[in-house]
Amino acid sequence: MRKLIVVALACLVTGSAVFAAEDRPNFLIIFIDDMGYGDPGCYGGTAAPTPHIDALAAEGTRFTSFYAQTVCGPSRGALMTGRYPVRVGGGWTTNAEEVTVAEILQQAGYTTGCVGKWDMSARRYQEKLVPNSQGFDYYFGPLGANDQNRVTLYRNREELETSNDMAALTRLYTDESIEFLKRHKDEPFFLYLAHTMMHVVIDASPEYRNRTGNGLYADTLLELDTEIGRLLKTLEELDLDENTLVLFTSDNGPWSNDHKRQRAKNAKYIEWTDGPEIPWGSSGPLRGAKGSTWEGGLRVPAIVRWPGHVPAGRTSDAMISTLDVLPTFASLAGAADHVPTDRVIDGVDQRDLLVGGSEKGARDEFHYYASGELQAIRKGDWKLRLPGIKKIRKWSELDRGTQEAELYQLADDPGEADNLAAENPELVRRLTELADAAKSN
C-alpha cells in the first residue's frame, strides 16, 4: 500500500516512544455533538447498530476515562487550545490570542481543514475568531448550533446560505471532508470534522427514518455511523489509512436532563419516527448528563486508531482528555517546540499512552468546570464533588446532588452511587486543598 509517510516502528527509549520527523502522521478528529457515553455499540449502546464506530474501536484503542467539557462551546475551546475554558474566554467565545492545535500544525507544514460546527466565535462571524483566523486553511460549516432548526453555512469567510434541513448535514459534512482528503492526499493534513448531530434539533435523511424502529435518535445515530464509515473508507481508498491518526469522540454527554424542553423543541420542527419520542442519547452506566459535572456530563466515548502504532483491540481506563490533544498532536508532528510556553497549558503529552509505551498515561488529575466554576476534582481514582456549588443549570432533570462534599472512587464506582466522604475525611481535605490551589491558579 502506498503511503505518504514511511511508517517505522516506534522505538522505546526509557519508556518513551520516539518518532523521526518522516514518521509523523496525518490527523483526523471526528467530533460528535451530544453523543452519550452509552450510545455506540462498543460502549454498550443498543438503540442503533454502530458497526463502523465499533470497527474503529477494534482497530484501535477504546478509552473509558476520556474527558471533554460539559457543553458545546467550552468543549471546543478546550480541544483546540489545550486549556480549560475558564482560561480562554469561558464559553462560546475563545479569545483571539489563544494558540490552537491547528495553528501549531499549520506552522509545522500541515494543511489544515475544519468542517462542521465551530462554536468558538459567539455563534456569529467575528473576523479574528473564525476558523480561518485560528489556524485553518479551509473551513466549511456553521459558526453556531442548530437549536432553532437552522444553520448558516460558510465556506471560508464567505456566508453561503441558511438551511433548515437538519437531515442533510451529516452527509453534507462528510462530502466536504472527503473532498478535502482528495485535494490534500499528497501532503500532511489535519482535518477536524465537527458534526452537528446528535444535537437537538436532530433529524435523519429519508432513507434512514424508521430504519431502526427505536425512534428518531437511533435513526439519526445509524446514519451518522454510516457516514463515518464512508469517510473512513475514503481514507482506505486513498491509501491514507495507514498513516492517519484518527480520534473519534464527543463534545459532552447527552442532553437527557431537560426532557420537556428538548422534546418539544425537536417536535416543533421534525416529525417523530417509530419508537421512543426522544431526541437525546444515553450516559450508559454513568451518572448525570450534558451541562453537569457528574461523569455522564463530560466523560465521553473516545477511540484512537493509527495502524501499526496505536495498539488494536485495546481498552484503556487511563485518564485522558481533549485538553491533551494539542500537546500530543504537536509531539507526534515533531512540533513540540511550537507549544506556547508563555501561558499555562493544561493538556499533557499522551503520546506514550497512545502508542502503548505507557498504560497509565501522563495525566493523574482533572478539573471539572461548569460555567467557569470549579465543581469537582479528580486525582487518580478519587473524585471530590465540592460543596456549595452555585452555577447549576435549571434543566428539569438535572441532578443537583447533595450540595455537600461528595467523594467517589471511580474505578469501582463510575456511576457515582456510593458517597465515601464521611469515611475518608483526610482524603476530602487533601482534595479540597488541590481544588483551592486550582482556583487560585
C-alpha positions in Angstrom: 0.0 0.0 0.0 1.3 3.4 -1.0 2.0 5.7 2.0 2.5 9.4 2.1 4.8 8.9 5.1 7.1 6.0 5.6 5.8 4.1 8.6 8.5 2.9 11.0 8.2 1.0 14.2 8.1 3.2 17.3 11.1 2.6 19.4 11.1 2.8 23.2 13.8 4.8 25.0 13.4 4.8 28.8 9.7 4.1 28.3 9.2 6.9 25.8 8.1 6.4 22.2 10.4 8.4 19.8 9.5 9.1 16.2 11.6 10.5 13.4 10.3 13.5 11.5 9.4 11.5 8.5 7.1 9.2 10.6 4.7 12.0 11.6 1.0 11.1 10.8 -1.9 12.9 9.3 -4.6 13.8 11.9 -8.3 13.4 11.6 -10.6 14.3 14.5 -14.3 13.2 14.3 -16.1 15.3 16.9 -19.7 14.3 17.6 -22.2 16.7 19.2 -24.0 15.5 22.4 -23.2 11.8 21.9 -23.6 10.0 25.2 -21.1 7.6 26.7 -23.6 4.8 26.3 -24.5 5.4 22.6 -22.0 3.4 20.5 -22.3 -0.3 20.4 -18.7 -0.7 21.6 -19.7 1.2 24.8 -22.8 -0.9 25.4 -25.3 1.0 23.2 -28.2 -1.0 21.8 -30.6 1.6 20.3 -28.9 1.6 16.9 -26.2 -0.5 15.3 -22.9 1.3 15.0 -20.7 -1.1 13.1 -18.3 1.5 11.7 -17.6 3.1 15.1 -17.3 -0.4 16.6 -14.8 -1.4 13.9 -12.8 1.7 14.6 -12.6 0.5 18.2 -11.5 -3.0 17.2 -8.7 -1.5 15.0 -7.5 1.0 17.7 -7.8 1.8 21.4 -11.1 2.5 23.2 -10.7 4.8 26.1 -13.1 4.6 29.0 -11.9 7.6 31.1 -11.7 10.2 28.4 -12.9 13.7 29.4 -14.3 16.6 27.3 -16.2 19.6 28.9 -19.8 19.9 30.0 -21.3 21.8 27.0 -20.6 22.6 23.3 -18.6 25.9 23.0 -16.3 25.5 26.0 -15.6 21.9 24.9 -14.4 23.1 21.5 -12.2 25.8 23.1 -10.6 23.2 25.3 -10.0 20.8 22.4 -8.4 23.5 20.2 -6.2 25.2 22.8 -5.3 22.5 25.4 -6.6 24.9 28.1 -9.6 24.8 30.5 -12.4 27.0 29.1 -12.1 29.3 32.1 -8.7 30.4 30.8 -9.6 31.0 27.2 -12.8 33.0 27.2 -15.1 30.9 29.3 -17.8 29.9 27.0 -18.8 30.1 23.4 -16.0 32.6 22.6 -12.4 31.6 22.6 -10.0 34.6 22.9 -8.3 35.6 19.6 -4.9 35.5 21.1 -5.1 31.8 22.0 -2.9 29.3 20.1 -4.8 26.4 18.6 -3.6 23.0 17.6 -4.4 24.0 14.0 -2.0 26.9 14.2 0.7 24.6 15.6 0.2 22.0 12.9 0.0 24.7 10.2 3.3 26.1 11.3 4.7 22.5 11.1 3.8 22.2 7.4 0.3 20.6 7.7 -2.6 21.7 5.5 -5.5 22.3 8.0 -9.2 22.0 7.4 -12.3 22.4 9.6 -15.7 21.1 8.5 -18.8 21.4 10.6 -19.9 23.2 13.7 -17.3 25.8 15.0 -19.0 27.4 18.1 -16.0 29.4 19.3 -16.9 32.8 18.0 -20.2 33.5 19.9 -22.1 31.8 17.1 -21.5 34.6 14.6 -18.9 35.9 12.3 -16.1 37.7 14.1 -13.1 38.4 11.9 -10.4 37.3 14.4 -12.3 34.4 15.9 -13.5 32.3 12.9 -11.6 29.2 11.8 -9.6 30.9 9.0 -8.2 33.3 11.7 -7.4 30.4 14.1 -5.1 28.2 12.0 -7.4 26.6 9.5 -6.6 26.9 5.8 -10.1 25.8 4.8 -13.5 25.9 6.5 -17.0 24.8 5.7 -19.9 24.8 8.1 -22.0 26.8 10.5 -20.4 29.0 13.2 -23.0 28.0 15.7 -25.5 25.4 16.8 -28.9 24.3 15.3 -31.2 24.9 18.3 -33.8 26.7 16.1 -33.7 24.2 13.3 -31.4 26.3 11.1 -27.8 26.8 10.4 -26.0 29.4 8.4 -23.3 27.8 6.3 -19.9 29.4 5.5 -17.1 28.5 3.1 -14.0 30.0 4.5 -15.1 33.6 5.2 -18.0 33.7 2.8 -21.5 33.3 4.0 -23.3 30.9 1.7 -26.9 30.1 2.8 -29.1 29.5 5.8 -30.6 26.0 5.8 -33.3 24.3 7.9 -32.6 20.9 6.5 -31.0 19.2 9.5 -31.3 15.8 7.9 -28.9 16.8 5.2 -26.0 18.0 7.4 -24.3 14.7 8.2 -23.9 13.7 4.6 -23.0 17.2 3.6 -20.2 17.4 6.1 -18.9 14.0 5.1 -19.0 15.0 1.4 -16.9 18.2 2.2 -14.5 16.1 4.3 -14.0 13.6 1.5 -13.3 16.4 -0.9 -10.7 17.8 1.5 -9.0 14.5 1.7 -8.9 14.1 -2.0 -7.4 17.6 -2.5 -4.7 17.1 0.1 -3.9 13.4 -0.1 -0.3 14.1 -1.2 0.6 16.4 1.7 0.4 16.2 5.5 -3.0 17.3 6.7 -5.1 17.9 9.8 -8.9 17.6 9.3 -11.3 18.5 12.1 -14.8 17.2 11.4 -17.3 18.6 13.9 -20.7 17.1 13.3 -23.9 19.0 14.2 -25.7 15.7 15.0 -26.6 14.5 17.7 -27.5 18.0 19.0 -31.2 19.0 19.1 -32.8 19.6 16.6 -32.0 16.1 15.3 -33.2 14.5 12.1 -32.2 11.7 9.7 -32.3 11.5 5.9 -35.5 10.0 4.4 -33.7 6.7 3.8 -32.8 6.4 7.5 -36.1 7.4 9.1 -37.8 4.4 10.6 -34.8 2.2 9.9 -34.2 1.1 13.5 -37.7 1.1 15.0 -36.1 2.6 18.1 -37.0 6.3 17.4 -35.5 9.3 15.7 -32.4 9.5 17.8 -31.5 5.9 16.9 -32.3 6.5 13.2 -30.1 9.6 13.2 -27.3 7.7 15.0 -27.4 4.9 12.4 -27.0 7.5 9.6 -24.1 9.2 11.5 -22.3 5.8 11.9 -22.8 5.1 8.2 -21.3 8.4 7.1 -18.3 7.9 9.5 -17.8 4.5 7.7 -17.9 6.3 4.3 -15.2 8.8 5.4 -13.0 6.0 6.8 -13.5 4.0 3.6 -12.2 7.0 1.7 -9.1 7.1 3.8 -8.5 3.5 2.8 -9.3 4.1 -0.9 -6.8 7.0 -0.9 -4.1 4.9 0.8 -4.2 7.2 3.7 -5.5 4.9 6.5 -2.1 3.5 7.5 -0.5 6.9 8.2 -3.5 8.8 9.6 -4.2 9.0 13.3 -8.0 9.1 13.8 -9.5 10.4 17.0 -13.3 9.8 17.4 -15.0 11.4 20.4 -17.9 13.7 21.6 -18.0 17.2 22.9 -20.0 16.4 26.1 -22.6 13.9 27.4 -26.2 13.5 26.1 -28.9 16.2 26.6 -31.0 13.8 28.6 -31.7 16.0 31.6 -34.1 18.6 30.1 -36.8 16.3 28.8 -39.9 18.6 28.3 -38.0 21.4 26.7 -35.8 19.4 24.3 -38.6 17.0 23.3 -40.8 20.0 22.5 -38.1 21.8 20.6 -37.5 18.8 18.3 -41.2 18.1 17.8 -41.8 21.7 16.8 -39.8 21.2 13.7 -39.4 17.4 13.0 -41.9 14.6 12.8 -41.0 11.7 15.1 -40.3 8.2 13.6 -41.4 4.9 15.0 -40.2 4.3 18.6 -39.4 6.5 21.6 -40.1 10.2 21.0 -36.8 11.4 22.5 -34.0 13.5 20.9 -31.3 12.5 23.3 -28.9 9.6 23.9 -27.6 7.7 26.9 -24.9 8.1 29.5 -24.8 4.4 29.9 -23.6 3.4 33.4 -22.6 7.0 34.3 -24.4 9.4 36.5 -25.6 12.7 35.0 -25.6 14.2 31.5 -24.7 17.3 29.5 -24.3 20.5 31.4 -23.3 18.8 34.6 -20.0 17.8 36.2 -21.2 14.3 37.0 -19.2 11.7 35.0 -22.1 11.5 32.4 -21.7 15.2 31.6 -18.2 15.1 30.3 -16.8 11.5 30.3 -17.4 10.6 26.6 -16.7 7.8 24.2 -13.2 8.1 22.6 -11.3 5.9 20.1 -7.9 6.4 18.7 -6.7 4.5 15.6 -3.3 4.7 14.0 -2.4 1.3 12.4 1.0 -0.1 13.4 1.4 2.4 16.2 -1.7 2.6 18.4 -2.5 -1.0 19.7 -5.5 -2.5 18.1 -8.3 -4.0 20.2 -7.1 -2.4 23.4 -9.3 -0.9 26.1 -7.7 1.7 28.3 -9.0 3.2 31.5 -6.2 5.7 31.7 -7.2 9.3 32.3 -7.1 11.3 29.2 -8.8 14.5 27.9 -9.5 16.6 24.9 -7.1 19.0 26.6 -4.3 16.6 25.8 -4.9 16.8 22.0 -2.8 19.9 21.4 0.5 18.8 23.2 0.1 15.2 21.9 -0.5 16.1 18.3 2.3 18.6 18.4 4.6 16.0 19.8 3.7 13.4 17.1 4.1 16.1 14.4 7.6 17.0 15.6 6.3 20.4 16.6 6.5 20.2 20.4 8.7 23.4 20.3 5.7 25.3 18.9 3.5 24.7 22.0 3.2 28.0 23.8 5.4 28.5 26.9 4.0 31.9 27.8 0.8 30.5 29.3 -0.5 27.5 31.2 -1.2 24.5 29.0 -3.5 22.2 30.9 -3.1 19.4 28.4 -0.3 16.8 28.7 1.6 14.9 26.0 -0.1 11.5 25.9 2.0 10.1 23.0 3.3 7.2 25.1 -0.2 6.2 26.2 -1.5 6.2 22.7 1.3 4.0 21.2 1.4 1.6 24.1 4.6 2.8 25.8 2.6 3.5 28.9 -0.5 2.0 30.4 -1.2 4.8 33.0 -0.6 7.8 30.8 0.7 11.2 31.7 -2.5 12.6 33.4 -3.3 12.0 37.0 -5.6 14.9 37.7 -8.7 16.5 36.1 -10.7 19.6 37.0 -14.5 19.7 36.4 -15.7 23.1 35.4 -19.2 24.3 34.5 -19.9 27.9 33.7 -16.5 28.9 34.9 -17.0 27.4 38.3 -14.8 24.6 39.6 -17.3 22.0 40.8 -15.2 18.8 41.2 -11.7 17.5 41.0 -10.3 14.1 40.3 -6.9 12.8 41.5 -6.1 9.2 40.5 -9.3 7.2 41.0 -10.8 9.6 43.5 -13.2 12.3 42.7 -14.4 15.0 45.1 -17.5 16.9 44.2 -17.2 20.2 46.0 -19.9 21.6 48.4 -22.0 24.7 47.8 -22.0 24.6 44.0 -23.6 27.8 42.7 -23.8 27.5 38.9 -26.2 24.7 38.3 -28.4 24.8 35.2 -32.2 24.9 35.7 -32.9 21.9 33.5 -35.7 19.9 34.8 -34.0 16.5 35.2 -30.5 17.8 36.0 -29.1 16.0 39.1 -28.2 18.6 41.7 -26.6 16.3 44.2 -26.5 17.0 48.0 -24.6 20.3 47.8 -22.3 18.9 50.4 -18.8 17.3 49.8 -19.2 14.0 47.9 -16.4 11.6 47.4 -16.4 8.8 44.9 -13.9 6.0 44.0 -14.4 6.0 40.2 -12.5 2.8 39.5 -15.1 0.8 41.4 -18.0 3.2 41.2 -18.0 5.1 37.9 -21.8 5.7 38.4 -21.1 7.8 41.5 -23.6 6.0 43.6 -21.6 5.5 46.9 -20.5 8.7 48.6 -17.5 7.9 50.7 -16.8 11.4 52.1 -17.8 10.6 55.7 -15.4 7.6 55.8 -12.4 9.5 54.3 -12.2 12.9 55.9 -8.4 13.2 55.3 -8.8 12.4 51.6 -11.6 15.0 51.4 -9.2 17.5 53.0 -6.4 16.8 50.6 -8.6 17.0 47.5 -10.1 20.2 48.8 -6.6 21.7 49.1 -6.0 20.7 45.4 -9.2 22.3 44.4 -8.3 25.5 46.3 -4.9 25.6 44.6 -6.6 25.2 41.2 -9.0 28.0 41.9 -6.0 30.3 42.7 -4.2 29.4 39.5 
